């Protein structure tokens, strides 16, 4: 019963990612970029939408990786893999946040420019991480 549920969840995640990738691409926000406060707000909101989309995609791949690893643990008895994967995911998240934070702080006191830099940085890291999660090394 549990194996059936896991298989169902696996296929649901894979199909949801495939439909997500087909139906939703990142929005081109470049036409909204401006230093004017009201226009900058729209630009930042557009970037937020892209970040949300990338976070969902990244989380889908993380879930798939964890489920595959659980299955591998059951089949082989190798329990060393999961703690390392979880630690690497945590380290990746911390690295991404800290790398984008120092870029943000570097742009202060111009908070609008700092927010733009932070969000573009986060988008770049999320794209890279999702690609790494999808790669079969």
The first five atom37 places (N, CA, C, CB, O) and aatype in JSON, in Angstrom:
{
  "aatype": [20, 20, 20, 20, 20, 20, 20, 20, 20, 20, 20, 20, 20, 20, 20, 20, 20, 20, 20, 20, 20, 20, 20, 20, 20, 20, 20, 20, 20, 20, 20, 20, 20, 20, 20, 20, 20, 20, 20, 20, 20, 20, 20, 20, 20, 20, 20, 20, 20, 20, 20, 20, 20, 20, 20, 20, 20, 20, 20, 20, 20, 20, 20, 20, 20, 20, 20, 20, 20, 20, 20, 20, 20, 20, 20, 20, 20, 20, 20, 20, 20, 20, 20, 20, 20, 20, 20, 20, 20, 20, 20, 20, 20, 20, 20, 20, 20, 20, 20, 20, 20, 20, 20, 20, 20, 20, 20, 20, 20, 20, 20, 20, 20, 20, 20, 20, 20, 20, 20, 20, 20, 20, 20, 20, 20, 20, 20, 20, 20, 20, 20, 20, 20, 20, 20, 20, 20],
  "atom_mask": [
    [1, 1, 1, 1, 1],
    [1, 1, 1, 1, 1],
    [1, 1, 1, 1, 1],
    [1, 1, 1, 1, 1],
    [1, 1, 1, 1, 1],
    [1, 1, 1, 1, 1],
    [1, 1, 1, 1, 1],
    [1, 1, 1, 1, 1],
    [1, 1, 1, 1, 1],
    [1, 1, 1, 1, 1],
    [1, 1, 1, 1, 1],
    [1, 1, 1, 1, 1],
    [1, 1, 1, 1, 1],
    [1, 1, 1, 1, 1],
    [1, 1, 1, 1, 1],
    [1, 1, 1, 1, 1],
    [1, 1, 1, 1, 1],
    [1, 1, 1, 1, 1],
    [1, 1, 1, 1, 1],
    [1, 1, 1, 1, 1],
    [1, 1, 1, 1, 1],
    [1, 1, 1, 1, 1],
    [1, 1, 1, 1, 1],
    [1, 1, 1, 1, 1],
    [1, 1, 1, 1, 1],
    [1, 1, 1, 1, 1],
    [1, 1, 1, 1, 1],
    [1, 1, 1, 1, 1],
    [1, 1, 1, 1, 1],
    [1, 1, 1, 1, 1],
    [1, 1, 1, 1, 1],
    [1, 1, 1, 1, 1],
    [1, 1, 1, 1, 1],
    [1, 1, 1, 1, 1],
    [1, 1, 1, 1, 1],
    [1, 1, 1, 1, 1],
    [1, 1, 1, 1, 1],
    [1, 1, 1, 1, 1],
    [1, 1, 1, 1, 1],
    [1, 1, 1, 1, 1],
    [1, 1, 1, 1, 1],
    [1, 1, 1, 1, 1],
    [1, 1, 1, 1, 1],
    [1, 1, 1, 1, 1],
    [1, 1, 1, 1, 1],
    [1, 1, 1, 1, 1],
    [1, 1, 1, 1, 1],
    [1, 1, 1, 1, 1],
    [1, 1, 1, 1, 1],
    [1, 1, 1, 1, 1],
    [1, 1, 1, 1, 1],
    [1, 1, 1, 1, 1],
    [1, 1, 1, 1, 1],
    [1, 1, 1, 1, 1],
    [1, 1, 1, 1, 1],
    [1, 1, 1, 1, 1],
    [1, 1, 1, 1, 1],
    [1, 1, 1, 1, 1],
    [1, 1, 1, 1, 1],
    [1, 1, 1, 1, 1],
    [1, 1, 1, 1, 1],
    [1, 1, 1, 1, 1],
    [1, 1, 1, 1, 1],
    [1, 1, 1, 1, 1],
    [1, 1, 1, 1, 1],
    [1, 1, 1, 1, 1],
    [1, 1, 1, 1, 1],
    [1, 1, 1, 1, 1],
    [1, 1, 1, 1, 1],
    [1, 1, 1, 1, 1],
    [1, 1, 1, 1, 1],
    [1, 1, 1, 1, 1],
    [1, 1, 1, 1, 1],
    [1, 1, 1, 1, 1],
    [1, 1, 1, 1, 1],
    [1, 1, 1, 1, 1],
    [1, 1, 1, 1, 1],
    [1, 1, 1, 1, 1],
    [1, 1, 1, 1, 1],
    [1, 1, 1, 1, 1],
    [1, 1, 1, 1, 1],
    [1, 1, 1, 1, 1],
    [1, 1, 1, 1, 1],
    [1, 1, 1, 1, 1],
    [1, 1, 1, 1, 1],
    [1, 1, 1, 1, 1],
    [1, 1, 1, 1, 1],
    [1, 1, 1, 1, 1],
    [1, 1, 1, 1, 1],
    [1, 1, 1, 1, 1],
    [1, 1, 1, 1, 1],
    [1, 1, 1, 1, 1],
    [1, 1, 1, 1, 1],
    [1, 1, 1, 1, 1],
    [1, 1, 1, 1, 1],
    [1, 1, 1, 1, 1],
    [1, 1, 1, 1, 1],
    [1, 1, 1, 1, 1],
    [1, 1, 1, 1, 1],
    [1, 1, 1, 1, 1],
    [1, 1, 1, 1, 1],
    [1, 1, 1, 1, 1],
    [1, 1, 1, 1, 1],
    [1, 1, 1, 1, 1],
    [1, 1, 1, 1, 1],
    [1, 1, 1, 1, 1],
    [1, 1, 1, 1, 1],
    [1, 1, 1, 1, 1],
    [1, 1, 1, 1, 1],
    [1, 1, 1, 1, 1],
    [1, 1, 1, 1, 1],
    [1, 1, 1, 1, 1],
    [1, 1, 1, 1, 1],
    [1, 1, 1, 1, 1],
    [1, 1, 1, 1, 1],
    [1, 1, 1, 1, 1],
    [1, 1, 1, 1, 1],
    [1, 1, 1, 1, 1],
    [1, 1, 1, 1, 1],
    [1, 1, 1, 1, 1],
    [1, 1, 1, 1, 1],
    [1, 1, 1, 1, 1],
    [1, 1, 1, 1, 1],
    [1, 1, 1, 1, 1],
    [1, 1, 1, 1, 1],
    [1, 1, 1, 1, 1],
    [1, 1, 1, 1, 1],
    [1, 1, 1, 1, 1],
    [1, 1, 1, 1, 1],
    [1, 1, 1, 1, 1],
    [1, 1, 1, 1, 1],
    [1, 1, 1, 1, 1],
    [1, 1, 1, 1, 1],
    [1, 1, 1, 1, 1],
    [1, 1, 1, 1, 1],
    [1, 1, 1, 1, 1],
    [1, 1, 1, 1, 1]
  ],
  "atom_positions": [
    [[0.82, -1.2, 0.0], [0.0, 0.0, 0.0], [0.87, 1.26, 0.0], [-0.94, 0.0, 1.21], [0.63, 2.18, -0.78]],
    [[1.87, 1.28, 0.89], [2.75, 2.45, 0.97], [3.55, 2.6, -0.32], [3.71, 2.32, 2.18], [3.76, 3.72, -0.79]],
    [[3.99, 1.49, -0.9], [4.74, 1.54, -2.15], [3.87, 2.11, -3.26], [5.25, 0.14, -2.54], [4.35, 2.88, -4.09]],
    [[2.6, 1.75, -3.29], [1.67, 2.27, -4.29], [1.5, 3.77, -4.12], [0.32, 1.57, -4.18], [1.45, 4.51, -5.11]],
    [[1.39, 4.23, -2.89], [1.25, 5.67, -2.63], [2.51, 6.4, -3.06], [0.98, 5.92, -1.12], [2.42, 7.47, -3.67]],
    [[3.69, 5.84, -2.76], [4.95, 6.48, -3.17], [5.07, 6.57, -4.69], [6.13, 5.71, -2.62], [5.51, 7.59, -5.22]],
    [[4.68, 5.5, -5.38], [4.72, 5.51, -6.85], [3.75, 6.56, -7.38], [4.38, 4.11, -7.42], [4.08, 7.3, -8.3]],
    [[2.57, 6.63, -6.8], [1.59, 7.62, -7.21], [2.14, 9.04, -7.0], [0.28, 7.44, -6.42], [2.02, 9.89, -7.88]],
    [[2.73, 9.28, -5.83], [3.31, 10.6, -5.55], [4.43, 10.93, -6.51], [3.82, 10.65, -4.11], [4.54, 12.07, -6.98]],
    [[5.26, 9.96, -6.82], [6.36, 10.17, -7.74], [5.84, 10.63, -9.11], [7.2, 8.89, -7.89], [6.32, 11.62, -9.66]],
    [[4.87, 9.9, -9.65], [4.35, 10.26, -10.96], [3.59, 11.58, -10.94], [3.44, 9.16, -11.47], [3.62, 12.33, -11.92]],
    [[2.92, 11.86, -9.85], [2.23, 13.14, -9.71], [3.24, 14.28, -9.76], [1.42, 13.19, -8.41], [3.01, 15.3, -10.42]],
    [[4.34, 14.12, -9.06], [5.36, 15.17, -9.04], [5.99, 15.33, -10.42], [6.45, 14.84, -8.0], [6.16, 16.46, -10.89]],
    [[6.33, 14.22, -11.06], [6.95, 14.3, -12.38], [5.99, 14.95, -13.38], [7.35, 12.9, -12.88], [6.4, 15.83, -14.14]],
    [[4.74, 14.54, -13.38], [3.78, 15.12, -14.31], [3.5, 16.59, -13.99], [2.48, 14.34, -14.29], [3.32, 17.39, -14.91]],
    [[3.47, 16.94, -12.72], [3.24, 18.35, -12.37], [4.41, 19.19, -12.82], [3.01, 18.51, -10.85], [4.22, 20.33, -13.26]],
    [[5.64, 18.67, -12.72], [6.78, 19.44, -13.17], [6.75, 19.6, -14.69], [8.09, 18.77, -12.73], [7.0, 20.69, -15.21]],
    [[6.44, 18.5, -15.39], [6.4, 18.59, -16.85], [5.36, 19.6, -17.31], [6.11, 17.22, -17.46], [5.62, 20.37, -18.23]],
    [[4.19, 19.6, -16.69], [3.17, 20.57, -17.08], [3.57, 21.98, -16.68], [1.82, 20.21, -16.45], [3.28, 22.93, -17.4]],
    [[4.24, 22.11, -15.55], [4.73, 23.41, -15.11], [5.75, 23.95, -16.1], [5.35, 23.32, -13.7], [5.7, 25.12, -16.47]],
    [[6.66, 23.1, -16.55], [7.7, 23.52, -17.48], [7.1, 23.9, -18.83], [8.74, 22.41, -17.65], [7.57, 24.83, -19.49]],
    [[6.07, 23.17, -19.25], [5.45, 23.47, -20.53], [4.58, 24.72, -20.48], [4.64, 22.3, -20.99], [4.61, 25.52, -21.42]],
    [[3.81, 24.89, -19.42], [2.82, 25.95, -19.39], [3.35, 27.27, -18.85], [1.64, 25.53, -18.57], [2.83, 28.33, -19.19]],
    [[4.39, 27.23, -18.0], [4.85, 28.44, -17.38], [6.35, 28.63, -17.61], [4.54, 28.43, -15.9], [7.17, 27.85, -17.14]],
    [[6.67, 29.67, -18.32], [8.07, 30.04, -18.49], [8.28, 31.33, -17.71], [8.45, 30.22, -20.01], [7.32, 32.01, -17.34]],
    [[9.52, 31.65, -17.46], [9.81, 32.88, -16.76], [9.32, 34.08, -17.56], [11.31, 33.0, -16.47], [9.41, 34.11, -18.79]],
    [[8.81, 35.05, -16.85], [8.33, 36.27, -17.48], [9.51, 37.18, -17.78], [7.29, 36.98, -16.59], [10.4, 37.33, -16.94]],
    [[9.51, 37.77, -18.95], [10.54, 38.75, -19.27], [10.16, 40.07, -18.61], [10.7, 38.93, -20.84], [9.18, 40.71, -18.99]],
    [[10.92, 40.46, -17.62], [10.62, 41.65, -16.84], [11.41, 42.86, -17.29], [10.88, 41.4, -15.38], [11.22, 43.96, -16.77]],
    [[12.3, 42.68, -18.25], [13.23, 43.75, -18.63], [12.53, 45.03, -19.08], [14.15, 43.27, -19.72], [13.05, 46.12, -18.87]],
    [[11.37, 44.91, -19.7], [10.66, 46.09, -20.18], [10.08, 46.93, -19.02], [9.54, 45.68, -21.13], [9.7, 48.08, -19.22]],
    [[10.03, 46.35, -17.84], [9.49, 47.06, -16.67], [10.58, 47.75, -15.84], [8.72, 46.1, -15.78], [10.27, 48.53, -14.94]],
    [[11.83, 47.47, -16.14], [12.92, 48.0, -15.33], [12.99, 49.52, -15.44], [14.25, 47.38, -15.74], [13.0, 50.09, -16.53]],
    [[13.03, 50.15, -14.27], [13.08, 51.6, -14.2], [13.58, 52.02, -12.82], [11.68, 52.22, -14.49], [13.52, 51.25, -11.87]],
    [[14.07, 53.26, -12.75], [14.47, 53.8, -11.45], [13.34, 54.58, -10.79], [15.69, 54.7, -11.62], [13.45, 54.97, -9.62]],
    [[12.27, 54.8, -11.51], [11.11, 55.49, -10.95], [10.46, 54.55, -9.94], [10.1, 55.91, -12.08], [10.23, 53.38, -10.25]],
    [[10.15, 55.04, -8.73], [9.63, 54.15, -7.66], [8.41, 53.31, -8.05], [9.27, 54.97, -6.48], [8.38, 52.12, -7.74]],
    [[7.43, 53.89, -8.71], [6.23, 53.12, -9.07], [6.53, 52.06, -10.13], [5.13, 54.06, -9.59], [6.04, 50.94, -10.04]],
    [[7.34, 52.42, -11.11], [7.69, 51.46, -12.15], [8.62, 50.38, -11.59], [8.35, 52.17, -13.34], [8.52, 49.21, -11.97]],
    [[9.5, 50.77, -10.71], [10.41, 49.8, -10.08], [9.61, 48.78, -9.28], [11.44, 50.51, -9.18], [9.99, 47.6, -9.21]],
    [[8.53, 49.22, -8.67], [7.69, 48.31, -7.89], [7.12, 47.21, -8.79], [6.54, 49.09, -7.2], [7.11, 46.04, -8.4]],
    [[6.66, 47.57, -9.98], [6.13, 46.58, -10.92], [7.22, 45.61, -11.37], [5.5, 47.28, -12.14], [6.99, 44.41, -11.52]],
    [[8.4, 46.16, -11.59], [9.54, 45.33, -11.99], [9.88, 44.31, -10.9], [10.77, 46.2, -12.3], [10.08, 43.13, -11.18]],
    [[9.93, 44.78, -9.66], [10.24, 43.89, -8.53], [9.16, 42.83, -8.34], [10.41, 44.71, -7.24], [9.46, 41.69, -8.0]],
    [[7.92, 43.2, -8.56], [6.82, 42.23, -8.46], [6.94, 41.17, -9.55], [5.45, 42.94, -8.55], [6.66, 39.99, -9.32]],
    [[7.36, 41.59, -10.73], [7.57, 40.65, -11.83], [8.69, 39.68, -11.47], [7.91, 41.4, -13.14], [8.57, 38.47, -11.7]],
    [[9.78, 40.2, -10.92], [10.88, 39.34, -10.48], [10.42, 38.38, -9.39], [12.06, 40.18, -9.98], [10.81, 37.21, -9.38]],
    [[9.58, 38.86, -8.47], [9.03, 38.0, -7.42], [8.25, 36.82, -8.01], [8.12, 38.81, -6.48], [8.33, 35.7, -7.51]],
    [[7.49, 37.1, -9.06], [6.75, 36.02, -9.72], [7.68, 34.97, -10.3], [5.87, 36.6, -10.83], [7.41, 33.77, -10.21]],
    [[8.78, 35.42, -10.88], [9.76, 34.47, -11.42], [10.43, 33.68, -10.31], [10.81, 35.22, -12.25], [10.68, 32.48, -10.45]],
    [[10.73, 34.35, -9.21], [11.34, 33.65, -8.07], [10.39, 32.58, -7.54], [11.7, 34.66, -6.94], [10.82, 31.46, -7.24]],
    [[9.13, 32.91, -7.42], [8.13, 31.94, -6.94], [8.06, 30.73, -7.86], [6.75, 32.6, -6.82], [8.01, 29.59, -7.39]],
    [[8.04, 30.98, -9.16], [7.99, 29.89, -10.13], [9.24, 29.0, -10.03], [7.87, 30.46, -11.55], [9.14, 27.77, -10.05]],
    [[10.39, 29.63, -9.92], [11.63, 28.86, -9.81], [11.72, 28.09, -8.5], [12.82, 29.78, -9.94], [12.23, 26.97, -8.47]],
    [[11.23, 28.69, -7.42], [11.21, 27.99, -6.13], [10.34, 26.75, -6.2], [10.7, 28.93, -5.01], [10.71, 25.69, -5.68]],
    [[9.18, 26.87, -6.85], [8.29, 25.71, -7.0], [8.97, 24.61, -7.81], [6.97, 26.13, -7.69], [8.92, 23.43, -7.44]],
    [[9.6, 25.0, -8.9], [10.3, 24.04, -9.75], [11.42, 23.36, -8.97], [10.85, 24.72, -11.01], [11.58, 22.14, -9.02]],
    [[12.2, 24.16, -8.26], [13.32, 23.63, -7.46], [12.8, 22.67, -6.4], [14.11, 24.79, -6.79], [13.38, 21.6, -6.18]],
    [[11.72, 23.05, -5.74], [11.16, 22.19, -4.7], [10.65, 20.87, -5.27], [10.03, 22.92, -3.96], [10.75, 19.83, -4.62]],
    [[10.11, 20.91, -6.46], [9.66, 19.69, -7.12], [10.82, 18.74, -7.35], [8.96, 20.02, -8.44], [10.71, 17.54, -7.09]],
    [[11.92, 19.28, -7.84], [13.1, 18.45, -8.08], [13.71, 17.94, -6.79], [14.14, 19.23, -8.87], [14.2, 16.81, -6.74]],
    [[13.68, 18.75, -5.74], [14.18, 18.3, -4.44], [13.33, 17.15, -3.93], [14.19, 19.46, -3.42], [13.86, 16.15, -3.44]],
    [[12.02, 17.28, -4.02], [11.11, 16.22, -3.58], [11.37, 14.94, -4.35], [9.66, 16.66, -3.75], [11.39, 13.86, -3.76]],
    [[11.55, 15.06, -5.65], [11.84, 13.88, -6.47], [13.15, 13.23, -6.03], [11.91, 14.26, -7.96], [13.22, 12.01, -5.9]],
    [[14.17, 14.04, -5.81], [15.46, 13.52, -5.36], [15.33, 12.78, -4.03], [16.49, 14.65, -5.24], [15.89, 11.7, -3.86]],
    [[14.6, 13.36, -3.09], [14.42, 12.74, -1.78], [13.64, 11.44, -1.88], [13.72, 13.71, -0.83], [13.96, 10.45, -1.21]],
    [[12.61, 11.44, -2.71], [11.82, 10.21, -2.89], [12.65, 9.12, -3.55], [10.55, 10.49, -3.73], [12.59, 7.95, -3.15]],
    [[13.43, 9.49, -4.56], [14.3, 8.51, -5.22], [15.33, 7.96, -4.23], [15.01, 9.15, -6.43], [15.64, 6.77, -4.25]],
    [[15.85, 8.82, -3.38], [16.84, 8.41, -2.41], [16.22, 7.48, -1.36], [17.47, 9.63, -1.72], [16.84, 6.5, -0.96]],
    [[15.01, 7.78, -0.92], [14.32, 6.88, 0.01], [14.13, 5.5, -0.6], [12.95, 7.47, 0.43], [14.33, 4.49, 0.06]],
    [[13.76, 5.48, -1.85], [13.56, 4.2, -2.54], [14.88, 3.44, -2.65], [12.96, 4.44, -3.95], [14.93, 2.22, -2.45]],
    [[15.94, 4.16, -2.95], [17.27, 3.55, -3.04], [17.69, 3.0, -1.67], [18.3, 4.57, -3.55], [18.27, 1.91, -1.59]],
    [[17.41, 3.74, -0.62], [17.72, 3.27, 0.73], [17.0, 1.97, 1.05], [17.34, 4.34, 1.76], [17.59, 1.05, 1.62]],
    [[15.73, 1.9, 0.67], [14.96, 0.68, 0.92], [15.52, -0.5, 0.15], [13.48, 0.89, 0.55], [15.59, -1.62, 0.66]],
    [[15.92, -0.25, -1.09], [16.4, -1.34, -1.95], [17.81, -1.79, -1.62], [16.34, -0.93, -3.39], [18.12, -2.98, -1.73]],
    [[18.67, -0.87, -1.21], [20.08, -1.21, -1.01], [20.51, -1.23, 0.45], [20.94, -0.25, -1.77], [21.51, -1.85, 0.8]],
    [[19.76, -0.55, 1.31], [20.15, -0.45, 2.71], [21.19, 0.63, 2.97], [20.69, -1.77, 3.17], [21.65, 0.79, 4.1]],
    [[21.55, 1.38, 1.95], [22.54, 2.45, 2.08], [21.86, 3.68, 2.7], [23.17, 2.81, 0.7], [21.09, 4.37, 2.04]],
    [[22.17, 3.93, 3.97], [21.55, 5.05, 4.68], [22.48, 6.26, 4.78], [21.14, 4.62, 6.07], [22.15, 7.24, 5.45]],
    [[23.62, 6.21, 4.12], [24.57, 7.32, 4.18], [24.19, 8.47, 3.26], [25.94, 6.83, 3.84], [24.6, 9.61, 3.48]],
    [[23.44, 8.17, 2.25], [23.15, 9.15, 1.2], [22.21, 10.27, 1.65], [22.56, 8.46, 0.02], [22.48, 11.43, 1.37]],
    [[21.13, 9.94, 2.33], [20.11, 10.92, 2.69], [20.66, 12.06, 3.56], [18.98, 10.24, 3.42], [20.38, 13.22, 3.25]],
    [[21.42, 11.79, 4.62], [21.93, 12.91, 5.42], [22.84, 13.85, 4.62], [22.7, 12.37, 6.61], [22.82, 15.06, 4.84]],
    [[23.62, 13.29, 3.71], [24.5, 14.13, 2.9], [23.69, 14.99, 1.94], [25.49, 13.25, 2.11], [23.99, 16.17, 1.76]],
    [[22.67, 14.42, 1.34], [21.81, 15.18, 0.43], [21.13, 16.31, 1.18], [20.76, 14.27, -0.24], [21.11, 17.45, 0.72]],
    [[20.56, 16.0, 2.34], [19.87, 17.03, 3.12], [20.83, 18.13, 3.56], [19.2, 16.41, 4.35], [20.47, 19.31, 3.53]],
    [[22.03, 17.76, 3.95], [23.02, 18.76, 4.35], [23.42, 19.64, 3.15], [24.27, 18.08, 4.95], [23.58, 20.85, 3.29]],
    [[23.57, 19.03, 1.99], [23.94, 19.8, 0.81], [22.83, 20.77, 0.4], [24.28, 18.87, -0.35], [23.11, 21.88, -0.05]],
    [[21.58, 20.34, 0.55], [20.45, 21.22, 0.22], [20.4, 22.41, 1.18], [19.12, 20.44, 0.28], [20.16, 23.54, 0.75]],
    [[20.63, 22.16, 2.44], [20.67, 23.24, 3.43], [21.83, 24.19, 3.15], [20.77, 22.67, 4.85], [21.68, 25.41, 3.22]],
    [[22.99, 23.63, 2.85], [24.16, 24.46, 2.54], [23.93, 25.3, 1.29], [25.41, 23.58, 2.36], [24.32, 26.47, 1.24]],
    [[23.29, 24.72, 0.29], [23.0, 25.45, -0.94], [22.08, 26.62, -0.66], [22.37, 24.51, -1.99], [22.3, 27.72, -1.17]],
    [[21.06, 26.41, 0.15], [20.12, 27.48, 0.48], [20.81, 28.6, 1.24], [18.94, 26.93, 1.29], [20.58, 29.78, 0.97]],
    [[21.65, 28.24, 2.2], [22.37, 29.25, 2.97], [23.33, 30.03, 2.08], [23.14, 28.6, 4.13], [23.44, 31.26, 2.19]],
    [[24.03, 29.32, 1.21], [24.98, 29.97, 0.31], [24.25, 30.97, -0.61], [25.73, 28.92, -0.53], [24.71, 32.09, -0.81]],
    [[23.12, 30.54, -1.15], [22.35, 31.4, -2.04], [21.91, 32.67, -1.3], [21.13, 30.64, -2.59], [22.08, 33.78, -1.81]],
    [[21.36, 32.5, -0.12], [20.89, 33.66, 0.65], [22.03, 34.61, 0.99], [20.2, 33.2, 1.93], [21.91, 35.82, 0.81]],
    [[23.14, 34.06, 1.48], [24.26, 34.91, 1.87], [24.91, 35.59, 0.66], [25.29, 34.09, 2.61], [25.31, 36.76, 0.75]],
    [[25.03, 34.88, -0.44], [25.62, 35.48, -1.64], [24.78, 36.63, -2.17], [25.79, 34.42, -2.72], [25.31, 37.66, -2.6]],
    [[23.48, 36.46, -2.12], [22.6, 37.53, -2.6], [22.51, 38.67, -1.58], [21.2, 36.98, -2.9], [22.34, 39.82, -1.96]],
    [[22.62, 38.35, -0.3], [22.57, 39.39, 0.74], [23.74, 40.35, 0.64], [22.55, 38.75, 2.13], [23.56, 41.57, 0.75]],
    [[24.95, 39.81, 0.44], [26.07, 40.74, 0.37], [25.98, 41.61, -0.86], [27.4, 39.98, 0.38], [26.45, 42.75, -0.85]],
    [[25.4, 41.11, -1.92], [25.2, 41.94, -3.11], [24.16, 43.04, -2.83], [24.74, 41.06, -4.32], [24.28, 44.17, -3.29]],
    [[23.14, 42.68, -2.06], [22.12, 43.64, -1.64], [22.75, 44.74, -0.79], [20.99, 42.93, -0.85], [22.56, 45.93, -1.06]],
    [[23.51, 44.34, 0.22], [24.11, 45.3, 1.14], [25.11, 46.22, 0.44], [24.81, 44.57, 2.28], [25.28, 47.38, 0.82]],
    [[25.75, 45.7, -0.58], [26.72, 46.48, -1.34], [26.05, 47.66, -2.06], [27.44, 45.59, -2.35], [26.68, 48.69, -2.27]],
    [[24.78, 47.5, -2.43], [24.06, 48.54, -3.18], [23.39, 49.58, -2.28], [23.02, 47.89, -4.06], [22.92, 50.61, -2.77]],
    [[23.32, 49.32, -0.99], [22.69, 50.29, -0.1], [23.51, 51.56, -0.06], [22.54, 49.71, 1.32], [24.74, 51.48, -0.18]],
    [[22.95, 52.7, 0.09], [21.62, 53.03, 0.61], [20.52, 53.09, -0.46], [21.69, 54.33, 1.32], [19.38, 53.41, -0.13]],
    [[20.83, 52.79, -1.74], [19.79, 52.8, -2.76], [19.02, 51.48, -2.67], [20.41, 53.0, -4.2], [19.41, 50.48, -3.27]],
    [[17.94, 51.49, -1.91], [17.2, 50.26, -1.63], [16.52, 49.67, -2.87], [16.16, 50.51, -0.56], [16.36, 48.46, -2.97]],
    [[16.13, 50.52, -3.8], [15.49, 50.01, -5.02], [16.51, 49.22, -5.83], [14.91, 51.17, -5.87], [16.23, 48.1, -6.27]],
    [[17.66, 49.79, -6.03], [18.71, 49.09, -6.79], [19.15, 47.83, -6.03], [19.93, 50.03, -7.04], [19.4, 46.79, -6.64]],
    [[19.23, 47.92, -4.71], [19.62, 46.77, -3.89], [18.61, 45.63, -4.04], [19.75, 47.18, -2.41], [19.0, 44.47, -4.16]],
    [[17.33, 45.96, -4.03], [16.29, 44.93, -4.18], [16.37, 44.28, -5.56], [14.89, 45.54, -3.97], [16.19, 43.07, -5.68]],
    [[16.62, 45.06, -6.58], [16.75, 44.51, -7.94], [17.92, 43.53, -8.0], [16.96, 45.65, -8.97], [17.78, 42.42, -8.53]],
    [[19.05, 43.93, -7.45], [20.24, 43.08, -7.47], [19.97, 41.79, -6.71], [21.45, 43.82, -6.87], [20.34, 40.71, -7.17]],
    [[19.34, 41.88, -5.55], [19.04, 40.71, -4.74], [18.16, 39.73, -5.5], [18.37, 41.12, -3.43], [18.44, 38.54, -5.54]],
    [[17.1, 40.24, -6.09], [16.14, 39.36, -6.77], [16.74, 38.73, -8.03], [14.87, 40.14, -7.14], [16.5, 37.56, -8.3]],
    [[17.52, 39.5, -8.79], [18.16, 38.92, -9.98], [19.19, 37.86, -9.57], [18.85, 40.04, -10.82], [19.34, 36.84, -10.24]],
    [[19.87, 38.11, -8.48], [20.83, 37.14, -7.94], [20.11, 35.84, -7.57], [21.58, 37.72, -6.71], [20.55, 34.75, -7.92]],
    [[19.01, 35.98, -6.87], [18.25, 34.8, -6.43], [17.74, 34.01, -7.63], [17.08, 35.23, -5.53], [17.78, 32.78, -7.62]],
    [[17.26, 34.71, -8.64], [16.78, 34.04, -9.86], [17.91, 33.23, -10.49], [16.23, 35.07, -10.87], [17.71, 32.08, -10.89]],
    [[19.07, 33.83, -10.58], [20.22, 33.14, -11.17], [20.58, 31.89, -10.39], [21.42, 34.08, -11.23], [20.79, 30.83, -10.98]],
    [[20.66, 31.99, -9.07], [20.99, 30.84, -8.24], [19.92, 29.75, -8.34], [21.17, 31.26, -6.79], [20.25, 28.57, -8.41]],
    [[18.66, 30.14, -8.33], [17.58, 29.14, -8.41], [17.62, 28.4, -9.74], [16.22, 29.82, -8.23], [17.41, 27.19, -9.78]],
    [[17.89, 29.11, -10.82], [17.99, 28.46, -12.13], [19.14, 27.46, -12.14], [18.19, 29.51, -13.24], [18.98, 26.33, -12.62]],
    [[20.28, 27.87, -11.62], [21.44, 26.98, -11.59], [21.18, 25.74, -10.74], [22.67, 27.73, -11.06], [21.53, 24.63, -11.12]],
    [[20.57, 25.96, -9.58], [20.33, 24.82, -8.69], [19.33, 23.84, -9.28], [19.82, 25.31, -7.33], [19.51, 22.63, -9.17]],
    [[18.29, 24.35, -9.91], [17.31, 23.46, -10.55], [17.97, 22.63, -11.65], [16.13, 24.27, -11.14], [17.68, 21.45, -11.8]],
    [[18.86, 23.26, -12.4], [19.58, 22.51, -13.46], [20.46, 21.42, -12.84], [20.46, 23.47, -14.31], [20.53, 20.3, -13.36]],
    [[21.13, 21.74, -11.74], [21.97, 20.75, -11.07], [21.14, 19.58, -10.54], [22.75, 21.41, -9.93], [21.55, 18.43, -10.62]],
    [[19.98, 19.89, -10.01], [19.11, 18.83, -9.47], [18.6, 17.91, -10.57], [17.93, 19.44, -8.71], [18.35, 16.73, -10.33]],
    [[18.44, 18.44, -11.76], [17.93, 17.64, -12.88], [19.02, 16.81, -13.55], [17.29, 18.55, -13.91], [18.72, 15.82, -14.22]],
    [[20.27, 17.2, -13.37], [21.38, 16.53, -14.06], [21.62, 15.14, -13.49], [22.66, 17.37, -13.95], [21.59, 14.93, -12.28]],
    [[21.87, 14.23, -14.37], [22.27, 12.86, -13.97], [23.77, 12.75, -14.14], [21.53, 11.76, -14.82], [24.27, 12.47, -15.23]],
    [[24.49, 12.97, -13.05], [25.95, 12.92, -13.12], [26.41, 11.48, -13.17], [26.59, 13.65, -11.94], [27.62, 11.22, -13.23]]
  ]
}
